[in-house]
């Protein structure tokens, strides 16, 4: 399992001003212009036996929410 080393891409595809009006991205410095960051993992969640791994955050949990068999 690899731990995340950078910020992920936001997926933003358009640029907007303070009034939420669509504006040209060129020179705006907004995410849609720069597209910086790492791409999302596909698939994000991977099942490995009885555990699930989030490939983006590195978090791991069991598939069975009641593993200790509490009443």
GUGULUM-461850 format. One record per residue: residue in three letters; x, y, z of N, C-alpha, C in turn. Coordinates in nm, 3 decimals. Layout:
BEGIN
ala,X,Y,Z,X,Y,Z,X,Y,Z
...
REM end
This chain:
BEGIN
unk,0.083,-0.118,0.000,0.000,0.000,0.000,0.088,0.125,0.000
unk,0.052,0.219,-0.083,0.127,0.344,-0.091,0.052,0.454,-0.017
unk,0.124,0.530,0.061,0.063,0.644,0.130,0.059,0.763,0.035
unk,-0.044,0.848,0.047,-0.050,0.966,-0.039,0.068,1.060,-0.014
unk,0.125,1.114,-0.120,0.241,1.202,-0.106,0.214,1.344,-0.152
unk,0.096,1.369,-0.204,0.067,1.502,-0.256,-0.083,1.526,-0.253
unk,-0.121,1.644,-0.288,-0.262,1.679,-0.296,-0.320,1.624,-0.426
unk,-0.441,1.574,-0.418,-0.507,1.519,-0.536,-0.569,1.629,-0.622
unk,-0.588,1.599,-0.748,-0.655,1.693,-0.838,-0.798,1.715,-0.791
unk,-0.848,1.836,-0.814,-0.985,1.866,-0.772,-1.088,1.820,-0.874
unk,-1.048,1.808,-1.000,-1.144,1.772,-1.103,-1.220,1.891,-1.157
unk,-1.184,2.010,-1.112,-1.252,2.132,-1.158,-1.227,2.150,-1.307
unk,-1.332,2.178,-1.385,-1.319,2.191,-1.530,-1.357,2.328,-1.583
unk,-1.407,2.417,-1.496,-1.442,2.552,-1.541,-1.400,2.652,-1.434
unk,-1.387,2.779,-1.475,-1.345,2.885,-1.384,-1.460,2.983,-1.362
unk,-1.469,3.038,-1.242,-1.579,3.126,-1.204,-1.527,3.245,-1.126
unk,-1.598,3.356,-1.134,-1.560,3.474,-1.056,-1.631,3.470,-0.921
unk,-1.618,3.575,-0.843,-1.676,3.581,-0.709,-1.827,3.575,-0.707
unk,-1.891,3.604,-0.821,-2.037,3.596,-0.831,-2.082,3.465,-0.893
unk,-1.990,3.371,-0.905,-2.013,3.238,-0.962,-2.049,3.242,-1.110
unk,-2.001,3.348,-1.178,-2.022,3.357,-1.322,-1.904,3.291,-1.392
unk,-1.930,3.221,-1.501,-1.828,3.154,-1.578,-1.733,3.257,-1.639
unk,-1.603,3.236,-1.623,-1.501,3.324,-1.680,-1.395,3.240,-1.751
unk,-1.315,3.305,-1.835,-1.206,3.236,-1.903,-1.102,3.191,-1.799
unk,-1.051,3.072,-1.816,-0.953,3.017,-1.721,-0.813,3.072,-1.743
unk,-0.780,3.113,-1.866,-0.645,3.160,-1.898,-0.605,3.275,-1.807
unk,-0.498,3.256,-1.733,-0.446,3.359,-1.644,-0.518,3.371,-1.511
unk,-0.616,3.287,-1.486,-0.695,3.298,-1.362,-0.624,3.236,-1.243
unk,-0.538,3.137,-1.269,-0.470,3.067,-1.160,-0.560,2.969,-1.086
unk,-0.682,2.950,-1.136,-0.775,2.858,-1.072,-0.741,2.713,-1.109
unk,-0.796,2.621,-1.033,-0.766,2.479,-1.052,-0.792,2.430,-1.194
unk,-0.900,2.476,-1.256,-0.933,2.430,-1.391,-0.826,2.471,-1.493
unk,-0.756,2.581,-1.467,-0.648,2.622,-1.557,-0.522,2.540,-1.533
unk,-0.490,2.516,-1.407,-0.361,2.456,-1.372,-0.362,2.304,-1.371
unk,-0.474,2.244,-1.331,-0.488,2.097,-1.325,-0.372,2.030,-1.252
unk,-0.329,2.091,-1.142,-0.217,2.035,-1.065,-0.267,1.925,-0.971
unk,-0.175,1.848,-0.924,-0.206,1.744,-0.827,-0.202,1.606,-0.890
unk,-0.213,1.508,-0.805,-0.210,1.369,-0.850,-0.348,1.325,-0.896
unk,-0.353,1.236,-0.995,-0.482,1.183,-1.037,-0.539,1.090,-0.929
unk,-0.671,1.075,-0.925,-0.735,0.984,-0.832,-0.706,0.841,-0.873
unk,-0.696,0.754,-0.775,-0.677,0.611,-0.802,-0.807,0.552,-0.855
unk,-0.796,0.463,-0.949,-0.910,0.386,-0.998,-0.876,0.240,-0.990
unk,-0.944,0.161,-0.915,-1.053,0.201,-0.826,-0.997,0.263,-0.698
unk,-1.078,0.345,-0.633,-1.032,0.409,-0.510,-1.029,0.308,-0.395
unk,-1.132,0.226,-0.384,-1.141,0.130,-0.274,-1.108,-0.009,-0.325
unk,-1.017,-0.078,-0.255,-0.974,-0.211,-0.294,-1.002,-0.306,-0.177
unk,-1.067,-0.417,-0.208,-1.096,-0.519,-0.108,-0.983,-0.621,-0.109
unk,-0.927,-0.646,0.009,-0.820,-0.744,0.024,-0.862,-0.841,0.134
unk,-0.931,-0.949,0.093,-0.982,-1.043,0.192,-1.088,-0.977,0.277
unk,-1.063,-0.970,0.407,-1.160,-0.913,0.500,-1.140,-0.764,0.528
unk,-1.048,-0.700,0.455,-1.026,-0.556,0.477,-1.054,-0.478,0.349
unk,-1.079,-0.349,0.367,-1.096,-0.256,0.257,-0.989,-0.149,0.270
unk,-0.923,-0.117,0.161,-0.817,-0.016,0.162,-0.860,0.101,0.074
unk,-0.852,0.222,0.130,-0.876,0.344,0.053,-0.742,0.384,-0.008
unk,-0.728,0.367,-0.138,-0.601,0.394,-0.207,-0.564,0.542,-0.209
unk,-0.659,0.631,-0.180,-0.631,0.775,-0.178,-0.577,0.818,-0.042
unk,-0.643,0.777,0.067,-0.603,0.822,0.201,-0.512,0.724,0.273
unk,-0.512,0.597,0.229,-0.434,0.495,0.297,-0.507,0.433,0.415
unk,-0.633,0.477,0.441,-0.709,0.421,0.552,-0.748,0.277,0.522
unk,-0.752,0.196,0.628,-0.787,0.055,0.616,-0.894,0.024,0.721
unk,-0.995,-0.054,0.685,-1.096,-0.098,0.780,-1.146,-0.236,0.743
unk,-1.212,-0.302,0.837,-1.264,-0.436,0.810,-1.396,-0.426,0.735
unk,-1.426,-0.529,0.658,-1.553,-0.535,0.586,-1.667,-0.565,0.682
unk,-1.637,-0.628,0.794,-1.736,-0.665,0.893,-1.742,-0.557,1.001
unk,-1.850,-0.480,1.006,-1.862,-0.370,1.101,-1.879,-0.419,1.245
unk,-1.916,-0.545,1.263,-1.935,-0.600,1.396,-1.834,-0.713,1.419
unk,-1.710,-0.686,1.392,-1.603,-0.787,1.399,-1.591,-0.849,1.538
unk,-1.613,-0.771,1.643,-1.601,-0.821,1.780,-1.730,-0.888,1.828
unk,-1.832,-0.891,1.744,-1.961,-0.955,1.772,-2.028,-0.900,1.898
unk,-2.036,-0.767,1.908,-2.108,-0.704,2.017,-2.258,-0.722,1.995
unk,-2.334,-0.736,2.105,-2.480,-0.755,2.092,-2.549,-0.634,2.034
REM end
